[in-house]
Amino acid sequence: MSQNYAPKEELPFSVEAERAVLGGIMLKNDAWDLVSNLILEEDFYQEEHKLIFKTIKDLQDLGKPIDLITVQETIEGNGNLPELINLGGKNYLTQLAKETPSVANIESYAEIIKQRSNLRRLINTVDKISEVARESDSSSSDQVLDNAEEQILSLRDDVKRSQGPRNVKEWLGDVYSEIQIANESGSSLVGISTGFKVIDELTLGFQKSDLIIIAGRPSMGKTALALNIAENVAEETNKTVLVFSMEMAAEQVIRRFISSIAKIDLQRLVRGELDDPDFEGVDKAMTLLSSRNILLDDTPALTPAELRSRSRRIMRENKDLAMIVVDYIGLMQVPGRSDNRVAEISEISRSLKALAKELNIPVVALSQLNRAVDSRPKKQPILSDLRDSGALEQDADVIAFLYRHEYYDESDLESKGKALINIAKQRNGPTGTKTLAFRAEIARFENLAMNDDYIPPQFYEDRGDYSE
């Protein structure tokens, strides 16, 4: 095997694997189907090999046969033959075909090419990160670290995406095991219990890889419900729950936890109007919170990339991340998209769904509703009320609307201390409306007593132009 090739730098590559793949495709057209999903033109290290692979792809796209003659004629016809001169011109193509070790092993050769390509990309990425780090001042080190992590993880995502389709039989074992476990558990839940019976009945628990949107107008109790669920999941699973609080500072969130668990009026807690029994309750609540692995990040205005990066880091470090809570979507931002809020929310929505799927855990995200809800006679939310984007409706697996009738009609005594949870969309289950007890003074939702599932008559009245 004679060639005048000499690598320009010490980077991982396998010229033998590249030659074997190109020669194999020219010997057997069907070989293209075996490797085209594994490698791309840019995965080849040698420039001449990139040219040959691109020529083969162009022929395939045109529906023309691929062999030594057609590849040679196409390269020559396009005026690209001089690019092969260093390797022997036309004779090099003949060598590729003659010296291919085995077409039967072409997938293995393609995998070698891909592995070397991934390593080269990693090296190039690290070099760029190193250059940025050298040019940055110490005050920007956190941003440099975040960007570095995102670049590395983005590379990892690209590697996963390149894996392509797999036969369903590869998943059958895992799915069957899940079916067996569910059958033997004796529980009707197949996901994580929220701690609220009526929500669990409708959803069968929050499912892995699901994006769950909890939406409502201000003062409906969205944050309270999300924190209650986070607390319940941490207790039920004995695993980690990660809460991103972009609206409230960490200290405010902790006060809410304490108020809810100790059942002490939040305003009294904030003002410091506590007596000895109250302090006993606070001590017990703090002990309880200390025993639960709830992680809290109160960084404001996170980008999707930052949120995904931090979530991945927690998953790597803890291995037992059970759920993520994002409070709330409207406070996230996307660099370069500030002039188009709809596009911004769409990107955030897609990113959260991708995160849920990647980490294989439920992601609970809170969302505001349009002000139009308050201006119409019937205040009950519908899917079109989701603020700024229909992407949330499209991407979410579950959409739950929170509605408290007493907020709008204090004269309705039956609805006092109650909240409606309306599962308006559920990709893999039923929709429906249920009632929870809500104690606003301690920001706590609770299960209702039996036969107390009151739903205001107005909820079932004709919604006219507002119905879906």
Secondary structure as UniProt FT lines:
FT   HELIX           15..27
FT   TURN            29..30
FT   HELIX           31..35
FT   TURN            36..38
FT   HELIX           41..43
FT   HELIX           47..61
FT   TURN            62..63
FT   HELIX           68..77
FT   TURN            78..79
FT   HELIX           81..87
FT   TURN            88..89
FT   HELIX           90..98
FT   HELIX           103..105
FT   HELIX           106..135
FT   HELIX           138..140
FT   HELIX           141..161
FT   TURN            162..163
FT   HELIX           169..185
FT   HELIX           197..203
FT   TURN            208..209
FT   STRAND          211..216
FT   TURN            218..219
FT   HELIX           222..237
FT   STRAND          240..245
FT   HELIX           250..262
FT   HELIX           266..271
FT   HELIX           276..291
FT   STRAND          294..297
FT   HELIX           304..318
FT   STRAND          321..327
FT   HELIX           329..331
FT   TURN            335..336
FT   TURN            338..339
FT   HELIX           341..359
FT   STRAND          363..369
FT   HELIX           372..375
FT   HELIX           383..385
FT   HELIX           391..395
FT   STRAND          398..403
FT   HELIX           405..408
FT   TURN            410..411
FT   HELIX           413..415
FT   TURN            416..417
FT   STRAND          418..426
FT   TURN            427..428
FT   STRAND          432..439
FT   HELIX           440..442
FT   STRAND          444..446
FT   TURN            450..451
FT   HELIX           457..460
FT   HELIX           464..466
//
